Every structure is written in C-alpha cells, then in structure tokens.
C-alpha cells in the first residue's frame, strides 16, 4: 500500500494580539508600556508589532490568495473557450459543463472565505477549483469519433467480463474497427478486396492443410491500393514451386505484400502510420491518438515526419509524461526553448498542476527529471505508469484487500493503482497465467491502449 501525496500548505495563522507589555528604553532607564491590539499608537514598538503580525502574516497570505484567485479566473476563461470550441465541433461537453459549474461554486466559496479572513480555507477551495477546471477542459470532453466509442465499449466489455471472456471483447472490437476501416475505402478498393479474397480462397481449396490455413487467414486482409494481379501473381509464384518450405516462403511473401499494402494505405490516409496496420490489435487506439493530434510519430534530423509510430519501442519516462499530459489530460504546454529537453514543459505541468495528487515516488522522479535531462530517458515501468494515470485522474486506489495478479503482491507500492486499473478495465494482464509483469517497461502500442482507454472510460 502507499499513501497518495497531498500538498502540505504552510499554516497561515492569524495572530490575535491581546494586552501585553513591552520595554521602552529611554536613556539609561527602562519603563513598561501597555497597549491593546487595534488601538492607535504612535510608539515605535506598536509599529513593529503591526509589521510582525499583519505584514508578515496577513498581507502575505492575502497577496498569495489574491494571486491564486486571479490565476484560477484566467483558467476559468480558458476552460470556457475550450468547451465552447469543442461543443462547436460536435463533441459531448455535458460532463465538462457540470464540472465548470462545480468550479464556479468553489471559486465563490473561496471568495467568501477570503472575506471572512480564512486564507487557509480559500487556498484549499481554489486548489479544488483549479483541478475541476483542468478536467473540464480536458478529459470531461468526450470524443464522438468512432475510435473513441470503440474504446469506451471495449473497456466496458472488459470491466464487466470474466477473464475467459476477454477474447470476445477483442473480437467485438476487431469487427467494429474493420467496419470503420471499410467505411474509409473507395468502392474500387472494396471491389478489389472482394476479388482478391475470392481468388485466395480458391487457391486455398487446392492447397495442403498448412498452406490452406495461411491463405484463408490472408484472404481477410485489407489490400487497399493493390491490384488483384499484384497479390495473386506473387502468391501463385510461391505455390507453383514444389518446396518442403512452401509454408515458410509463403509467409515471407505475404509479409512483403502486406508491406506494399501498408505504404499504399498510409498514402491514402486509411491508416495513420506506415507501421500501424488496420489488422493490428492496437490500431484503433493509435488511430484515435493520431486523429486527436496528440501523437505525431517519429521525425528525421530535419524535423520531417517519417510516418512511423514504432509500436514496439519502449516508452521511457519522458514519453510517458508526454503521453499522459497531452493525450490523457489534453494539456498543451508552451513550446520548449532550443536548449530545453522536449519533455521538460510536460513535466512542469505535472509539477505545477498535479503535484498534490502524485505518489511520492512519482513526484520524486518528476523533480529529478526537471533537474537532470538524463532522467527523462530512464525506464518507467508498467506499474509506475498505471500509478501516474490513477494519480492525475485523482482516483481513490486505497481500498484494496487483495491483488488481482500473482506477480503483484500486497507489498508492491503500486498494488492499489494496479488493482483499480484492473477493476476499471484499463488493463487485463495475461488471462491464462494471471500475471501483469509490473516491472517491465511498456511499449508504445501498450501505452496507446492504456491512455486512450483511461481517457474514454474515466
């Protein structure tokens, strides 16, 4: 178990001065002067006591609170503009509007607390209002895209299913994605796919069991952009040769055909990246990330897009922070300076806006990275990423009595977050072995799924 870190605000005590005595020195003799707080007094001692009690406590706390009020009001206006723009795009902003009202009520209560002289309460209320506004202009705005709906439905299916039913959830998701991609294709592409499928099935009928199974599976592929002859001629050139390794060579030829098809589909805008095919399990999640412009893929040294997502690459700390801030929280940090690490502004968002929600260990990693760019390139485990997501969404992960995975014991500092993520359908783990591999570093495909499900479900 662990305790979620909360900001420890300095205690702002208002000193109530009662009648007291001070020593007034005149020449070589000393006399005692007595006065009450609030009375007019021209003595030097009276002026000093006013500085101590009011300037160092009251004025400091009032200025701090007034500054916070101004910052939150600016955030309120920004949130209103974002919500208005998203509503014009047809997005579902009903949750965001409710959150906006909640933030306004908190701000009104903070104003009342300030008038009553309770700076500590005002600061607490303003902090709550700031978080509410962050959600209002971010995750509370629901995407109406097909990909977003698929994510919500998939997560709901997983959260309501037993382990042995997870495959059904994936099958349902795959069918919806296939239909979504089908709707993007031109009529010519659809016709070519049908013709290629029929030709491959005929070839499968004449082949042996192993080759036949490969061809049947291949027939379901989306060959958008390729001519019928390109596919069939290549396949037949392998089948016409008697070879003990025919199945292996057919697999190699099929991969080359798929590579050509991916390039064609990428150019036509059917898939978001050259290496993210519509048959891949993570396609819907990466496609959604791309459609929401929170991921752009890799670039060359000159800043030109390569059209690659590289789904198998490990996601280090800097990338994890960027994915969470931009794709989950929908925060767009200011552009970095030339000398800054590309993830530094994203880490600053976590430090400045979410420090009171972050687990102690996660916050420590953020602090280290802000002081040493090399930290952004260090490993960030699956368990740590889950913890970060649960923290920034301000979810209660303390009510855990048992671990959902055999490789995550109750002594793991992130067991609460992992158990909650499992319950909510964000993660499934290995259904057969009941494992999660908490200390492994996730790849980009896994992170895309996790981030998009968290955004749509929560």
C-alpha positions in Angstrom: 0.0 0.0 0.0 1.0 3.6 -0.3 -0.3 7.0 0.6 -1.1 9.5 -2.2 0.9 12.6 -1.6 -1.0 15.8 -0.9 0.4 19.3 -0.9 1.3 20.4 2.6 0.3 24.0 2.8 2.1 26.3 5.2 -0.1 27.1 8.2 -1.3 30.6 7.9 -2.2 31.6 11.5 -3.8 35.0 12.1 -2.2 36.3 15.4 -4.8 37.8 17.8 -2.9 40.3 19.9 -4.2 40.7 23.5 -2.9 43.2 26.0 0.8 42.7 26.6 3.8 44.7 27.9 7.0 45.8 26.1 10.0 47.5 27.3 10.6 51.1 26.0 14.2 52.2 26.5 14.8 55.9 27.2 18.3 57.0 28.0 19.6 54.7 30.8 16.3 53.9 32.3 13.6 51.5 31.2 9.8 51.8 31.6 6.9 49.4 30.6 4.3 50.5 28.1 1.0 48.6 27.8 -1.4 48.8 24.8 -4.2 46.8 23.1 -4.2 45.4 19.6 -6.2 47.6 17.2 -5.7 50.9 19.2 -4.0 53.8 17.6 -0.5 54.0 19.0 2.4 56.1 17.8 5.1 54.3 19.6 8.0 52.6 17.7 7.1 49.3 19.4 3.5 49.5 18.2 4.7 49.9 14.6 7.0 46.9 14.9 4.2 44.7 16.2 2.0 45.7 13.3 4.7 44.7 10.8 5.2 41.4 12.6 1.5 40.4 12.8 0.0 42.0 9.7 2.7 42.4 7.1 4.4 39.1 7.6 1.2 37.0 8.0 -2.0 38.7 6.9 -0.6 40.6 3.9 1.5 37.7 2.7 -1.5 35.3 2.8 -3.8 37.8 1.3 -1.5 38.6 -1.6 -0.9 34.9 -2.2 -4.6 34.1 -2.2 -5.5 37.1 -4.4 -2.8 35.9 -6.9 -4.4 32.4 -6.8 -7.8 33.9 -7.4 -6.5 35.7 -10.5 -4.8 32.5 -11.8 -8.0 30.4 -11.4 -10.1 33.1 -13.0 -7.8 33.0 -16.1 -8.1 29.2 -16.1 -11.9 29.5 -15.9 -11.9 31.7 -19.0 -9.6 29.4 -20.9 -11.8 26.4 -20.0 -14.9 28.2 -21.2 -13.3 28.9 -24.6 -12.1 25.3 -25.0 -15.5 23.9 -24.1 -17.2 26.3 -26.5 -14.9 25.3 -29.3 -15.3 21.6 -28.7 -19.1 22.0 -28.5 -19.0 23.7 -31.9 -17.1 20.6 -33.2 -19.9 18.4 -32.1 -18.2 17.0 -29.0 -20.1 15.8 -26.0 -19.4 18.5 -23.4 -22.1 17.8 -20.9 -19.7 16.5 -18.2 -17.4 19.5 -18.8 -20.3 21.9 -18.2 -21.2 20.2 -14.9 -17.5 20.4 -13.9 -17.5 24.1 -14.9 -20.4 24.8 -12.5 -18.6 22.9 -9.8 -15.5 25.1 -10.3 -17.5 28.3 -10.2 -19.2 27.2 -6.9 -15.7 26.5 -5.4 -14.5 29.9 -6.5 -17.5 31.7 -5.0 -16.9 29.8 -1.7 -13.2 30.8 -1.9 -14.1 34.5 -2.2 -16.4 34.2 0.8 -13.6 32.5 2.8 -11.3 35.4 1.9 -13.8 38.0 3.0 -14.1 36.1 6.3 -10.3 36.2 6.7 -9.9 32.4 6.3 -6.9 32.3 3.9 -6.2 28.7 4.5 -9.7 27.6 3.5 -9.7 29.9 0.5 -6.4 28.4 -0.7 -7.8 24.9 -0.4 -11.0 25.8 -2.3 -9.1 27.4 -5.1 -6.9 24.4 -5.4 -10.0 22.2 -5.8 -11.4 24.7 -8.4 -8.2 24.6 -10.4 -8.3 20.8 -10.6 -12.0 20.9 -11.6 -11.2 23.3 -14.4 -8.4 21.1 -15.6 -10.8 18.2 -16.0 -13.5 20.5 -17.5 -11.2 21.5 -20.4 -9.6 18.1 -20.7 -10.9 14.6 -20.0 -14.5 15.6 -19.4 -14.9 16.4 -23.1 -15.9 13.2 -24.7 -14.9 12.5 -28.2 -17.6 11.5 -30.6 -15.3 9.7 -33.0 -15.8 6.1 -33.9 -12.4 5.2 -32.4 -13.4 6.8 -29.1 -16.7 5.0 -29.0 -14.9 1.7 -29.7 -12.6 2.4 -26.8 -15.4 3.1 -24.4 -17.3 0.0 -25.5 -14.2 -2.2 -25.3 -13.3 -1.0 -21.8 -16.9 -1.5 -20.6 -16.9 -5.0 -22.1 -13.6 -5.9 -20.3 -14.7 -4.4 -17.0 -17.9 -6.4 -17.0 -16.4 -9.7 -18.2 -14.6 -12.6 -16.6 -11.0 -13.4 -17.8 -12.2 -16.2 -20.1 -14.4 -13.8 -21.9 -11.8 -11.2 -22.8 -11.2 -12.7 -26.2 -14.9 -12.0 -27.0 -14.3 -8.3 -26.2 -11.3 -8.2 -28.6 -13.3 -10.0 -31.3 -16.1 -7.5 -31.0 -13.6 -4.6 -31.1 -11.8 -6.0 -34.2 -15.2 -6.3 -36.0 -16.0 -2.7 -35.3 -12.6 -1.5 -36.4 -12.8 -3.5 -39.6 -16.1 -1.9 -40.4 -14.7 1.5 -39.6 -11.8 1.0 -42.0 -14.1 -0.4 -44.6 -16.1 2.8 -44.5 -12.9 4.7 -45.4 -12.3 2.7 -48.5 -13.3 3.7 -52.0 -15.7 1.5 -53.9 -12.9 0.4 -56.2 -10.8 -0.7 -53.2 -13.8 -2.6 -51.8 -14.3 -4.4 -55.1 -10.6 -5.3 -55.4 -10.6 -6.7 -51.8 -13.6 -8.9 -52.6 -12.0 -10.2 -55.8 -8.6 -10.9 -54.1 -10.4 -12.7 -51.2 -12.3 -15.0 -53.6 -9.1 -15.8 -55.6 -7.2 -16.6 -52.4 -10.0 -18.9 -51.2 -9.9 -20.8 -54.4 -6.1 -21.3 -54.1 -6.6 -22.4 -50.5 -9.1 -25.1 -51.6 -6.4 -26.7 -53.7 -3.5 -26.4 -51.2 -2.4 -28.6 -48.3 -3.7 -28.1 -44.8 -0.9 -25.8 -43.6 -0.8 -23.6 -46.7 -4.6 -23.6 -46.9 -4.8 -22.2 -43.4 -2.4 -19.4 -44.2 -4.3 -18.4 -47.4 -7.6 -18.4 -45.6 -6.2 -16.0 -43.0 -4.5 -13.9 -45.7 -7.8 -13.6 -47.5 -9.2 -11.5 -44.7 -6.5 -8.8 -45.1 -7.3 -5.3 -46.4 -5.3 -5.0 -49.6 -6.4 -1.4 -50.3 -4.4 0.2 -53.1 -3.0 -3.0 -54.6 -4.2 -4.5 -57.8 -5.6 -8.1 -57.9 -2.7 -9.3 -60.1 0.0 -7.9 -57.7 -1.3 -10.1 -54.9 -2.4 -13.2 -56.7 0.7 -13.4 -59.0 3.0 -13.1 -56.1 1.2 -15.9 -54.1 1.0 -18.2 -57.1 4.7 -17.8 -57.8 5.3 -19.5 -54.4 2.6 -22.1 -54.7 3.8 -23.2 -58.2 7.2 -24.3 -56.9 7.4 -27.7 -55.1 9.3 -27.0 -51.9 9.3 -28.5 -48.5 9.4 -25.0 -47.0 6.5 -23.7 -49.0 4.5 -22.5 -46.0 7.5 -20.6 -44.6 8.2 -19.0 -48.0 4.5 -18.1 -48.4 4.6 -16.3 -45.1 7.6 -14.3 -46.2 5.9 -13.4 -49.5 2.7 -12.4 -47.6 4.7 -10.1 -45.4 6.2 -8.3 -48.5 2.7 -7.9 -49.9 1.4 -6.5 -46.7 4.3 -4.1 -46.6 3.4 -2.8 -50.0 -0.3 -2.5 -48.9 0.6 -0.6 -45.8 2.5 2.0 -47.8 -0.4 2.4 -50.1 -2.9 2.6 -47.3 -0.7 5.2 -45.5 -0.5 7.4 -48.5 -4.3 7.2 -49.0 -5.0 8.1 -45.3 -6.5 4.7 -44.5 -4.0 4.1 -41.7 -2.2 6.7 -39.6 1.3 5.3 -39.9 3.2 3.0 -42.2 3.9 0.6 -39.3 0.4 0.6 -37.8 -1.8 -1.7 -39.9 -5.6 -1.9 -39.5 -5.2 -5.6 -38.6 -3.1 -4.8 -35.6 -4.7 -5.1 -32.1 -3.6 -1.6 -31.2 -4.7 0.1 -34.4 -7.9 1.7 -33.0 -6.0 3.3 -30.1 -3.2 4.7 -32.2 -5.6 5.8 -34.8 -7.5 7.8 -32.2 -4.3 9.3 -30.8 -3.5 10.5 -34.3 -6.9 11.8 -35.0 -6.7 13.9 -31.9 -3.2 15.2 -32.8 -1.7 14.2 -29.5 0.9 11.9 -31.2 2.7 12.7 -34.5 5.1 9.8 -34.9 8.9 10.0 -35.4 10.8 12.6 -37.4 14.2 12.7 -39.1 17.0 15.0 -38.1 15.5 17.9 -40.1 12.1 17.5 -38.4 10.4 15.8 -41.3 7.7 13.2 -40.5 8.8 9.6 -41.2 5.3 8.3 -41.0 6.3 5.8 -38.3 4.8 5.1 -34.9 7.2 2.3 -33.9 4.7 0.4 -31.7 7.3 -2.0 -30.3 9.6 0.7 -29.0 9.9 1.0 -25.2 8.3 4.1 -23.6 10.7 5.8 -21.3 9.9 8.4 -18.6 9.9 11.4 -20.9 7.5 9.8 -23.4 5.2 8.5 -20.6 4.9 12.1 -19.2 4.2 13.5 -22.7 1.5 10.8 -23.4 -0.2 11.5 -20.1 -0.1 15.3 -20.3 -1.1 15.7 -24.0 -3.3 12.6 -24.7 -4.9 12.0 -21.4 -5.1 15.4 -19.7 -5.2 17.3 -23.1 -2.8 19.9 -21.8 -0.6 21.6 -24.4 2.5 23.0 -22.7 4.3 26.1 -24.0 6.8 25.5 -26.8 10.2 24.5 -25.4 13.3 26.6 -25.9 16.1 25.4 -28.1 18.2 24.2 -25.2 15.4 22.5 -23.3 14.6 18.8 -23.3 11.4 18.2 -25.3 9.6 16.7 -22.3 10.5 19.3 -19.7 7.4 21.5 -20.2 5.3 18.4 -19.9 7.0 17.5 -16.6 6.4 21.1 -15.4 2.7 20.6 -16.0 2.7 17.7 -13.6 4.8 19.6 -11.1 2.8 22.8 -11.1 -0.7 21.5 -11.6 -0.8 17.9 -10.2 1.9 17.8 -7.5 -0.6 17.4 -4.7 -2.1 14.3 -6.4 1.1 12.4 -7.3 2.5 9.5 -5.4 5.7 10.4 -3.5 7.9 8.2 -5.7 6.4 9.5 -9.0 6.8 13.2 -7.8 10.4 12.5 -6.9 11.0 11.2 -10.5 9.5 14.4 -11.9 11.7 16.5 -9.7 14.8 14.6 -10.7 14.0 14.9 -14.4 13.4 18.7 -14.1 17.0 19.0 -12.7 18.6 16.4 -15.0 17.5 15.8 -18.6 19.1 12.3 -18.5 16.3 11.2 -16.2 13.7 11.6 -19.0 15.4 8.7 -20.8 15.3 6.3 -17.9 13.0 3.3 -17.6 9.4 3.8 -16.4 7.6 0.6 -15.6 4.1 -0.6 -16.3 3.3 -0.3 -12.6 4.6 3.3 -12.4 2.7 4.3 -15.5 -0.5 2.9 -14.0 0.2 4.8 -10.8 0.8 8.1 -12.7 -2.5 7.7 -14.6 -4.5 6.9 -11.5 -2.9 9.8 -9.6 -3.6 12.5 -12.2 -7.2 11.4 -12.5 -7.5 11.7 -8.8 -8.9 8.2 -8.3 -9.1 6.5 -4.9 -6.8 3.5 -5.0 -6.6 2.8 -1.3 -9.4 0.3 -0.9 -7.6 -2.9 -1.9 -7.6 -6.1 0.1 -6.1 -8.5 -2.5 -4.0 -8.3 -5.6 -5.6 -9.3 -9.0 -2.3 -10.7 -10.3 0.0 -13.4 -9.0 3.1 -11.3 -9.7 1.9 -8.2 -7.8 1.9 -8.8 -4.1 0.2 -6.6 -1.5 3.7 -5.2 -0.6 4.0 -3.6 -4.0 3.7 0.2 -3.6 1.5 0.4 -6.7 -0.8 -2.6 -5.9 -3.7 -0.2 -5.2 -3.4 1.5 -8.6 -3.0 -1.8 -10.4 -6.0 -3.4 -8.7 -8.1 -0.3 -9.5 -7.0 -0.3 -13.2 -7.9 -3.9 -13.5 -11.3 -3.3 -12.0 -12.0 -0.4 -14.3 -11.0 -2.4 -17.4 -7.8 -0.4 -18.2 -5.6 -3.5 -18.0 -6.3 -7.2 -18.4 -2.9 -8.8 -17.8 -2.2 -12.4 -19.0 -5.6 -14.1 -18.6 -4.0 -17.6 -18.7 -1.3 -17.1 -16.1 -2.9 -14.2 -14.1 0.2 -12.0 -14.4 0.8 -8.3 -15.1 4.6 -8.0 -15.4 4.7 -4.8 -13.3 8.4 -4.2 -13.6 8.5 -4.4 -17.4 8.8 -1.3 -19.4 5.7 -0.9 -21.7 5.9 -0.4 -25.4 4.2 2.4 -27.4 1.3 0.1 -28.5 0.5 -0.8 -24.9 0.7 2.8 -23.8 -1.6 3.9 -26.6 -4.2 1.4 -25.5 -3.9 2.3 -21.8 -4.0 6.1 -22.3 -7.0 6.0 -24.7 -9.0 3.7 -22.5 -8.3 5.8 -19.5 -9.4 8.9 -21.3 -12.6 7.5 -22.7 -13.6 5.4 -19.7 -12.8 7.8 -16.9 
